[in-house]
Amino acid sequence: MAKADQTDIGLRIIIEQPFVGVLHSLQEKDDRPLDPKASRSGEPLLFDLSIRVAPGPKFFGDQVRREGPVRRFIYIRVGQSAGDPSSPWSRRMKIDIHDIDEPLLARAIETRGVIEIVVNGTGKNGTPACATAPAIRRRLAES
């Protein structure tokens, strides 16, 4: 799809209750960690990025990954995979974006707003979350 048919929007992934002291990062297009950070006392971790949206909706961008014909997601790397070789964990979280509702996408495009996706950073077993991290909420960020 031509880039002329795509619209840039901002995306902010907020990891609530991240595992304290464990490095998290976005995954760069070439699989390297991008923007690594760790929570010192349980404060949320924020990752800001830009994606492109086309009619359909279809999603594009350096951090957008695909699985099958429809699923699109962003990887958050955790522990060793985020660049901390001393971490006991080497994981990735999948943050789905293909199922963002169209009215929210339309508002983000119309207002040039940022969509916030909030996920829980600690898994049910008490370790850093991995695999698909379901959204707790999605909303347009307040200005």
C-alpha positions as CSV (number, residue, x, y, z in Angstrom):
1,M,0.0,0.0,0.0
2,A,1.3,3.4,-0.9
3,K,2.5,5.6,2.0
4,A,0.3,8.4,0.6
5,D,-2.7,6.3,1.7
6,Q,-1.3,6.0,5.2
7,T,-1.8,8.3,8.2
8,D,0.8,8.7,11.0
9,I,-0.6,8.4,14.5
10,G,1.0,8.3,17.9
11,L,0.9,5.2,20.1
12,R,1.8,5.1,23.8
13,I,2.2,1.7,25.5
14,I,1.9,2.0,29.2
15,I,3.1,-1.0,31.3
16,E,1.4,-0.9,34.7
17,Q,2.9,-2.9,37.5
18,P,6.1,-3.7,35.7
19,F,8.4,-6.1,37.3
20,V,10.7,-3.9,39.3
21,G,14.3,-3.7,38.1
22,V,13.8,-5.7,34.9
23,L,14.7,-4.0,31.7
24,H,11.9,-3.5,29.1
25,S,12.2,-2.1,25.6
26,L,10.5,-1.8,22.3
27,Q,11.8,-4.1,19.6
28,E,13.4,-2.3,16.7
29,K,12.8,-3.5,13.1
30,D,16.2,-5.3,13.0
31,D,15.3,-7.1,16.3
32,R,17.5,-4.8,18.5
33,P,16.2,-3.4,21.8
34,L,14.9,0.2,21.4
35,D,14.4,2.7,24.3
36,P,15.3,0.3,27.2
37,K,14.0,1.3,30.6
38,A,13.3,-0.4,34.0
39,S,11.0,0.5,36.8
40,R,12.8,1.4,40.0
41,S,9.8,1.2,42.4
42,G,6.9,-0.1,40.4
43,E,6.1,3.1,38.5
44,P,4.6,2.5,35.0
45,L,6.8,2.3,32.0
46,L,5.9,4.4,28.9
47,F,6.9,3.7,25.4
48,D,6.0,6.3,22.7
49,L,6.1,5.4,19.0
50,S,4.6,6.3,15.7
51,I,2.6,3.9,13.5
52,R,0.9,4.4,10.2
53,V,-2.7,3.5,9.6
54,A,-4.4,2.9,6.2
55,P,-8.0,2.1,5.4
56,G,-9.1,-1.3,6.4
57,P,-7.7,-0.6,8.9
58,K,-4.2,-1.8,8.1
59,F,-1.1,-1.0,10.3
60,F,2.5,-0.2,9.3
61,G,5.6,1.0,11.0
62,D,9.1,0.0,12.2
63,Q,7.8,-1.6,15.4
64,V,4.7,-3.2,13.8
65,R,4.9,-7.0,13.6
66,R,2.6,-9.2,11.7
67,E,1.2,-12.7,12.3
68,G,-1.1,-14.0,9.6
69,P,-3.2,-11.8,7.3
70,V,-4.8,-9.7,10.1
71,R,-3.0,-9.7,13.4
72,R,-0.6,-6.8,14.0
73,F,1.2,-6.1,17.2
74,I,4.1,-4.4,18.9
75,Y,6.8,-6.4,20.8
76,I,8.0,-5.3,24.2
77,R,11.2,-7.1,25.0
78,V,11.9,-8.1,28.6
79,G,15.1,-8.9,30.5
80,Q,17.9,-10.4,28.4
81,S,16.1,-9.7,25.2
82,A,15.8,-6.0,26.2
83,G,19.6,-5.8,26.6
84,D,20.2,-7.0,30.2
85,P,22.5,-10.1,30.0
86,S,22.3,-10.5,33.8
87,S,18.5,-10.9,33.9
88,P,17.1,-14.3,34.6
89,W,14.3,-13.6,32.1
90,S,14.4,-13.4,28.3
91,R,10.9,-12.7,27.1
92,R,8.7,-10.7,24.8
93,M,5.2,-9.3,25.3
94,K,2.9,-8.9,22.3
95,I,0.7,-5.8,22.4
96,D,-2.1,-6.2,19.9
97,I,-3.0,-3.2,17.7
98,H,-5.1,-4.8,15.0
99,D,-8.2,-4.8,17.2
100,I,-8.1,-1.1,18.1
101,D,-11.7,0.0,17.5
102,E,-12.3,2.1,14.4
103,P,-14.0,5.0,16.3
104,L,-10.8,5.4,18.5
105,L,-8.6,5.2,15.4
106,A,-10.7,7.8,13.6
107,R,-10.5,10.2,16.6
108,A,-6.7,9.8,16.8
109,I,-6.4,10.6,13.1
110,E,-8.8,13.5,13.3
111,T,-7.3,15.2,16.3
112,R,-3.7,14.0,15.7
113,G,-4.0,12.4,19.1
114,V,-2.1,9.6,20.7
115,I,-3.7,6.3,21.5
116,E,-2.7,4.9,24.9
117,I,-2.7,1.1,25.4
118,V,-2.3,0.0,29.0
119,V,-1.2,-3.5,29.9
120,N,-0.2,-5.3,33.1
121,G,3.6,-5.9,33.2
122,T,3.4,-8.7,35.8
123,G,2.0,-12.1,34.9
124,K,-0.4,-14.2,36.9
125,N,2.5,-16.2,38.2
126,G,4.2,-13.1,39.6
127,T,7.0,-12.9,37.0
128,P,7.4,-10.4,34.2
129,A,4.5,-10.7,31.7
130,C,5.2,-12.4,28.4
131,A,3.3,-13.7,25.3
132,T,0.1,-11.8,24.5
133,A,-0.5,-9.0,27.1
134,P,-4.2,-8.1,26.9
135,A,-5.1,-4.4,27.0
136,I,-6.5,-3.2,30.3
137,R,-7.7,-0.1,28.4
138,R,-7.3,1.8,25.2
139,R,-8.1,5.5,25.0
140,L,-7.1,8.7,23.4
141,A,-4.4,10.4,25.6
142,E,-5.4,13.5,27.3
143,S,-3.6,16.6,26.1
